[in-house]
Amino acid sequence: MRNEYSVAAHWPGEFDEPALQKWAEELRSQLHAPRVSLGLVVTTPKFFPHAAQVLELFRVHARIPLLVGCSSTSLIAGDREIEEQGGLALGLYHLPGATLQPFHFTQEQLERATGPAYWPGETGLSSDKIKGWLVFADPFRLDCESWLRSWNEGYAPLPIVGGLASGEPAEQRTQVYFNGDVFDEGGVAVAISGEVRLATVISQGCTPIGETWTITKAERNLIHEIGNRPAYEVLAETFSNLAAPEQKKSRGNLFIGLAVNEYLDEFHRGDFLIRNLIGADPKSGTLAVGAFPRAGQTIQFQRRDAATGTEEMTALLQRTREKLAGRPVYGACLCCCNGRGQHLFGEPNHDPRHVQQQFCPIGLTGFFCNGEIGPVGEKNFLHGYTAALALFVKDA
């Protein structure tokens, strides 16, 4: 069984121009569609010296009008995670009726950004003209937190999905690809509009523990009081109320979940932004977290481990499939934290395998990231330990 709209594959070899040309032509022949709308490419660092040649080979021989991507130390193609073999991944997508508009952005532009009108002015795209963004960015020469905060001003609640490239960690060097250009800074964003939109699944790998609470006193990244009690006291009580097996699983795996929408009647998986619990002081009763919570915000403690990660991802994928109500899924891009994979789950191919089980068969291209981008509620965030999935689907 084959998806007529997309195909993705892994090239495990070295740079070999004739062989890569033939491989690209064969991959194009597997896509039973009149044309390619979008190509996604991810390379490992050994291809850095040949990146421009690789891009041109693919554009010509796979007949790709728009090719974007980045570098990574580990790849995703089809239903496989390629964590050690290197090589490169290429996905080809036919997106009927889609309008795709790419844009390269830089740190220099970010430093000039002022207010919600800045990025729509730079891109020439207002938020009412598009349906979402697919983004690949360099984490070393771009202030990604500031960029996303600024981009949200111009485009939220539109979904922004993607990841931060990885490459040569000792040199802090990555590459970002845009058609035939190779950039070592900034990022590339593709606006999706027309008859295609992005459906997103943001699996942060956590399960709630205990009940929901309201923060009653907070300062910067410190939570002083929860429910008018010392925050540490609430954490300790939550932990002590767990059954012994749950306590064992939770040791060293506790996180903070911050609700992003206070107007929900009930809170479920996917309603919380997960952030690190950095420290806890029993004397002062204060918790330090990897975010800036506010008084009045709903909070729930969370646990992260392999079993809960699997459970959460399965539930979110099933919920998304049900919401799509049989609409065609043309393909997908999957951006996973480099702390997932076999390191977290103890088995290969965990995340792409679960995606394929729900939407199979689809062309799926992706990579392991230095940070994942995706929406929680109506705002986009930079995540860690997360799988950020962008599904290209027919618009209703």
C-alpha positions as CSV (number, residue, x, y, z in Angstrom):
1,M,0.0,0.0,0.0
2,R,1.4,3.4,-1.0
3,N,0.5,7.0,-0.4
4,E,0.2,8.6,-3.8
5,Y,0.9,12.1,-2.4
6,S,4.3,11.6,-0.6
7,V,7.4,9.5,-0.3
8,A,10.5,9.7,1.9
9,A,13.7,7.7,2.0
10,H,17.1,7.5,3.6
11,W,20.4,7.6,1.7
12,P,23.0,5.8,3.9
13,G,26.1,6.3,1.7
14,E,28.7,9.0,1.1
15,F,28.6,11.8,-1.4
16,D,28.5,10.1,-4.9
17,E,27.1,12.4,-7.5
18,P,26.0,9.7,-10.1
19,A,24.5,7.5,-7.5
20,L,22.6,10.3,-5.8
21,Q,21.3,11.4,-9.1
22,K,20.0,8.0,-9.8
23,W,18.6,7.7,-6.3
24,A,16.7,11.0,-6.6
25,E,15.3,10.0,-10.0
26,E,14.1,6.6,-8.5
27,L,12.5,8.3,-5.5
28,R,10.6,10.7,-7.8
29,S,9.4,7.8,-9.9
30,Q,7.9,6.3,-6.7
31,L,5.7,9.4,-6.2
32,H,2.6,8.7,-8.4
33,A,1.6,12.3,-8.7
34,P,1.8,14.8,-11.6
35,R,4.2,17.1,-9.8
36,V,6.2,17.7,-6.6
37,S,5.0,20.6,-4.5
38,L,7.6,20.5,-1.8
39,G,10.8,18.7,-1.0
40,L,12.2,18.3,2.6
41,V,15.9,17.4,3.0
42,V,18.0,16.7,6.1
43,T,21.7,16.0,5.9
44,T,24.3,14.8,8.5
45,P,27.4,16.9,8.9
46,K,29.6,14.7,6.6
47,F,27.6,16.3,3.7
48,F,28.5,19.8,4.7
49,P,31.2,20.3,2.1
50,H,28.8,18.9,-0.6
51,A,25.5,20.5,0.5
52,A,25.1,22.9,-2.4
53,Q,25.8,20.1,-4.9
54,V,23.3,17.8,-3.1
55,L,20.6,20.5,-3.2
56,E,21.1,21.1,-6.9
57,L,21.1,17.4,-7.7
58,F,17.8,16.9,-5.9
59,R,16.1,20.0,-7.3
60,V,17.0,18.9,-10.9
61,H,16.6,15.1,-10.8
62,A,13.7,14.9,-8.3
63,R,12.1,17.9,-10.0
64,I,11.5,19.9,-6.8
65,P,10.3,23.5,-7.2
66,L,10.7,24.3,-3.5
67,L,13.3,22.5,-1.4
68,V,13.9,23.3,2.3
69,G,15.5,21.6,5.3
70,C,18.5,21.6,7.6
71,S,21.3,19.5,9.0
72,S,21.0,17.1,11.9
73,T,23.1,14.4,13.6
74,S,20.1,11.9,13.3
75,L,17.4,11.5,10.6
76,I,13.8,10.3,10.3
77,A,12.5,8.8,7.0
78,G,9.3,6.8,6.6
79,D,8.9,4.7,9.7
80,R,12.6,4.7,10.7
81,E,14.8,6.7,13.0
82,I,18.4,6.8,11.7
83,E,20.4,7.7,14.8
84,E,23.9,6.5,14.0
85,Q,24.2,5.6,10.3
86,G,24.4,9.1,9.0
87,G,23.6,9.9,5.4
88,L,20.7,12.1,4.4
89,A,16.9,12.0,4.2
90,L,14.7,13.3,1.4
91,G,10.9,13.6,1.3
92,L,8.8,14.5,-1.8
93,Y,5.3,15.9,-1.3
94,H,2.4,16.5,-3.8
95,L,0.0,18.9,-2.1
96,P,-3.0,19.5,-4.3
97,G,-4.2,23.1,-4.3
98,A,-1.5,24.3,-1.9
99,T,0.2,27.7,-2.0
100,L,3.7,27.6,-0.5
101,Q,5.6,30.8,0.1
102,P,9.1,30.5,1.6
103,F,11.0,33.1,3.5
104,H,14.6,33.2,4.9
105,F,15.1,35.2,8.1
106,T,18.1,36.3,10.1
107,Q,19.2,37.5,13.5
108,E,19.8,40.9,12.0
109,Q,16.2,41.2,11.0
110,L,15.1,40.0,14.4
111,E,17.1,42.8,16.1
112,R,15.1,45.3,14.0
113,A,11.7,43.7,14.9
114,T,9.3,46.0,16.6
115,G,5.7,45.0,17.2
116,P,3.2,42.7,15.5
117,A,3.3,44.3,12.1
118,Y,7.1,43.7,11.6
119,W,7.2,40.2,10.3
120,P,4.1,40.4,8.1
121,G,5.7,43.5,6.6
122,E,9.0,41.6,6.0
123,T,7.4,38.5,4.5
124,G,4.6,40.3,2.7
125,L,2.2,37.8,4.2
126,S,-0.5,38.8,6.7
127,S,-2.0,36.3,9.1
128,D,-5.3,36.2,7.3
129,K,-3.7,35.1,4.1
130,I,-2.1,31.9,5.4
131,K,-2.8,28.8,7.5
132,G,0.5,28.0,9.2
133,W,4.3,27.9,9.0
134,L,6.8,25.1,8.7
135,V,10.2,26.3,10.1
136,F,13.8,25.1,10.2
137,A,16.3,27.3,12.1
138,D,19.9,27.5,13.4
139,P,20.1,27.5,17.2
140,F,23.6,29.0,17.5
141,R,23.4,32.3,15.6
142,L,19.7,33.0,16.0
143,D,18.0,33.9,19.3
144,C,15.3,31.4,18.8
145,E,13.2,32.2,21.9
146,S,13.1,35.9,20.9
147,W,12.4,35.1,17.3
148,L,9.5,32.8,18.1
149,R,8.1,35.4,20.6
150,S,8.3,38.0,17.9
151,W,6.8,35.8,15.2
152,N,3.9,34.9,17.5
153,E,3.1,38.6,17.7
154,G,2.6,38.7,14.0
155,Y,1.1,35.3,13.4
156,A,-0.4,33.6,16.4
157,P,-2.7,31.7,16.7
158,L,-1.5,30.2,13.4
159,P,0.5,27.0,14.0
160,I,4.3,27.3,13.7
161,V,5.9,23.8,13.5
162,G,9.4,22.8,13.0
163,G,12.8,22.3,14.7
164,L,16.2,23.7,15.4
165,A,19.0,22.1,13.4
166,S,21.9,20.1,14.9
167,G,25.3,19.4,13.4
168,E,28.8,19.9,14.6
169,P,28.3,20.4,18.4
170,A,32.0,21.1,19.2
171,E,32.0,23.8,16.5
172,Q,28.4,24.9,17.1
173,R,27.8,24.7,13.4
174,T,24.7,23.8,11.5
175,Q,23.2,24.3,8.0
176,V,19.8,25.5,6.9
177,Y,18.7,24.9,3.3
178,F,16.5,26.9,1.0
179,N,16.3,25.7,-2.6
180,G,20.0,25.9,-3.8
181,D,21.2,28.1,-0.9
182,V,23.1,26.9,2.1
183,F,22.9,29.1,5.2
184,D,24.9,28.7,8.5
185,E,22.6,31.1,10.4
186,G,19.0,32.2,10.6
187,G,16.1,30.1,9.4
188,V,13.7,29.3,6.7
189,A,10.0,29.4,7.0
190,V,7.4,28.1,4.5
191,A,3.9,29.6,4.7
192,I,1.1,27.1,4.0
193,S,-2.1,28.2,2.4
194,G,-4.6,27.4,-0.3
195,E,-6.4,24.1,-0.1
196,V,-3.9,22.6,2.4
197,R,-3.4,23.3,6.1
198,L,-1.2,22.0,8.9
199,A,-2.6,19.7,11.5
200,T,-0.3,19.4,14.5
201,V,0.5,16.9,17.2
202,I,2.8,18.2,20.0
203,S,3.8,15.2,22.3
204,Q,5.7,16.5,25.3
205,G,6.1,13.0,26.7
206,C,4.4,13.6,30.1
207,T,1.4,12.5,32.1
208,P,-0.3,14.6,34.8
209,I,0.1,13.6,38.4
210,G,-2.1,14.8,41.3
211,E,-4.7,17.5,40.8
212,T,-4.7,20.9,39.1
213,W,-3.8,24.0,41.3
214,T,-3.8,27.7,40.9
215,I,-0.5,29.7,41.3
216,T,-1.1,32.4,43.9
217,K,2.3,34.0,44.1
218,A,5.1,34.0,41.5
219,E,8.1,36.1,40.6
220,R,10.0,35.7,37.4
221,N,10.8,31.9,37.2
222,L,10.0,31.3,40.9
223,I,6.7,29.9,42.2
224,H,6.3,30.9,45.9
225,E,2.8,29.8,46.6
226,I,0.3,27.4,45.1
227,G,-3.3,27.6,46.4
228,N,-2.1,30.1,49.0
229,R,0.3,27.5,50.4
230,P,4.1,27.2,50.0
231,A,4.7,25.7,46.6
232,Y,7.2,23.1,47.9
233,E,4.6,21.9,50.4
234,V,2.1,21.3,47.5
235,L,4.8,19.4,45.5
236,A,5.7,17.2,48.5
237,E,2.1,16.4,49.2
238,T,1.5,15.5,45.6
239,F,4.4,13.2,45.6
240,S,3.5,11.5,48.9
241,N,0.0,10.8,47.7
242,L,1.3,8.7,44.8
243,A,1.4,4.9,45.2
244,A,4.8,3.5,45.8
245,P,5.4,2.3,42.2
246,E,4.4,5.8,40.9
247,Q,6.7,7.4,43.4
248,K,9.6,5.3,42.1
249,K,8.8,6.3,38.5
250,S,8.5,10.0,39.4
251,R,11.9,10.3,41.2
252,G,14.1,12.5,39.0
253,N,11.3,12.8,36.4
254,L,9.1,15.5,37.7
255,F,8.2,18.5,35.6
256,I,5.8,21.5,35.7
257,G,2.7,21.8,33.5
258,L,1.4,25.3,32.9
259,A,-2.0,25.7,31.5
260,V,-2.1,28.0,28.4
261,N,-5.9,28.4,28.3
262,E,-7.6,29.2,31.6
263,Y,-11.1,29.0,30.1
264,L,-11.3,25.2,29.7
265,D,-13.8,23.4,31.8
266,E,-11.4,20.4,32.1
267,F,-7.7,20.0,31.5
268,H,-6.3,17.1,29.5
269,R,-3.1,16.0,27.8
270,G,-2.0,18.7,25.4
271,D,-3.5,21.5,27.4
272,F,-0.3,22.2,29.4
273,L,3.1,23.6,28.4
274,I,5.7,21.4,30.0
275,R,8.7,23.0,31.6
276,N,11.6,21.8,33.8
277,L,11.4,21.8,37.5
278,I,14.9,23.3,38.1
279,G,15.0,23.4,41.9
280,A,13.0,23.2,45.1
281,D,13.8,24.8,48.5
282,P,11.9,23.3,51.4
283,K,13.0,26.1,53.7
284,S,11.5,29.0,51.7
285,G,8.8,26.8,50.1
286,T,9.8,28.0,46.6
287,L,10.0,26.1,43.3
288,A,12.3,27.3,40.5
289,V,11.0,26.4,37.0
290,G,12.1,26.8,33.4
291,A,9.5,29.4,32.6
292,F,7.9,32.6,33.8
293,P,4.6,31.5,35.4
294,R,2.1,34.1,36.6
295,A,-0.2,34.3,39.6
296,G,-3.7,33.0,38.6
297,Q,-2.3,30.4,36.2
298,T,-3.4,26.8,36.5
299,I,-0.6,24.4,37.2
300,Q,-0.3,20.6,37.4
301,F,2.8,18.5,38.2
302,Q,3.8,16.0,35.5
303,R,5.9,12.9,35.1
304,R,8.0,12.0,32.1
305,D,9.2,8.5,31.2
306,A,9.1,6.1,28.3
307,A,5.8,4.5,29.2
308,T,4.0,7.9,29.6
309,G,5.6,9.2,26.5
310,T,4.2,6.3,24.5
311,E,0.8,6.6,26.1
312,E,0.6,10.4,25.5
313,M,1.7,10.2,21.9
314,T,-0.7,7.4,21.0
315,A,-3.6,9.3,22.6
316,L,-2.8,12.6,20.8
317,L,-2.3,10.9,17.4
318,Q,-5.7,9.1,17.8
319,R,-7.4,12.3,18.8
320,T,-6.0,14.1,15.8
321,R,-7.0,11.3,13.4
322,E,-10.6,11.5,14.8
323,K,-10.7,15.3,14.4
324,L,-9.6,15.0,10.7
325,A,-12.7,12.9,10.1
326,G,-11.3,11.0,7.1
327,R,-9.8,14.0,5.3
328,P,-6.7,13.1,3.2
329,V,-3.4,13.4,4.9
330,Y,-0.8,14.1,2.2
331,G,2.3,13.6,4.2
332,A,4.2,14.8,7.3
333,C,7.3,16.3,8.9
334,L,8.4,15.1,12.3
335,C,10.8,17.0,14.5
336,C,11.9,15.1,17.6
337,C,14.2,16.1,20.5
338,N,17.6,14.5,20.4
339,G,16.8,13.2,24.0
340,R,14.0,10.9,22.6
341,G,14.7,8.0,20.3
342,Q,16.4,4.9,21.8
343,H,17.8,7.0,24.6
344,L,14.3,7.5,26.0
345,F,12.3,4.6,24.7
346,G,14.9,1.8,24.6
347,E,13.8,0.8,21.1
348,P,14.3,2.1,17.6
349,N,11.8,4.0,15.5
350,H,9.4,4.7,18.3
351,D,7.9,8.1,17.2
352,P,7.7,7.6,13.4
353,R,6.3,4.1,13.9
354,H,3.5,5.4,16.0
355,V,2.7,8.1,13.4
356,Q,2.6,5.5,10.6
357,Q,0.3,3.2,12.7
358,Q,-2.3,6.0,12.8
359,F,-1.9,7.6,9.3
360,C,-0.1,4.9,7.3
361,P,1.1,5.0,4.7
362,I,2.4,8.6,4.5
363,G,5.7,10.1,3.4
364,L,7.4,11.2,6.6
365,T,10.6,13.2,6.8
366,G,12.2,14.6,9.9
367,F,15.1,14.9,12.2
368,F,16.4,15.0,15.8
369,C,16.5,18.6,17.0
370,N,18.2,21.0,19.4
371,G,14.7,22.3,20.2
372,E,11.2,21.7,18.8
373,I,8.7,24.3,17.7
374,G,5.0,23.8,18.0
375,P,1.7,25.1,19.4
376,V,0.1,24.5,22.7
377,G,-3.3,26.0,22.7
378,E,-3.3,29.1,20.5
379,K,0.4,30.1,21.0
380,N,3.6,28.5,19.7
381,F,6.5,27.5,22.0
382,L,10.0,26.2,21.9
383,H,10.0,22.8,23.5
384,G,12.4,20.1,24.8
385,Y,12.0,16.3,24.9
386,T,9.1,16.8,22.5
387,A,7.9,15.3,19.2
388,A,6.5,18.0,17.0
389,L,4.5,16.6,14.1
390,A,3.2,18.7,11.2
391,L,0.6,16.9,9.0
392,F,-0.2,18.3,5.6
393,V,-3.9,17.8,5.3
394,K,-6.7,18.8,2.9
395,D,-8.4,21.9,4.2
396,A,-12.1,21.5,5.2
